[in-house]
Amino acid sequence: RKNYLFAGSHDAAQRSAVIYTFFANCHKHEVDPYKWLKYTLENIMEAPIQDIHQFYPQNFKK
């Protein structure tokens, strides 16, 4: 909790917590975070909103 005192704002702390959660999920599902993030950022703009779940770390294809 104290680590987020220096995030700058409450919103910034929430955004960093979301990123940490995604990286923790990558670790849990044995996915390389760099490859997952690169793939997600390169492909998320073309995906329809219904298929956004394909970008979750647990659904990432190795």
Secondary structure, DSSP 8 states (H G I E B T S, - for coil): -GGGGGSSSHHHHHHHHHHHHHHHHHHHTT--HHHHHHHHHHHTTTS-GGGGGGGSGGG---
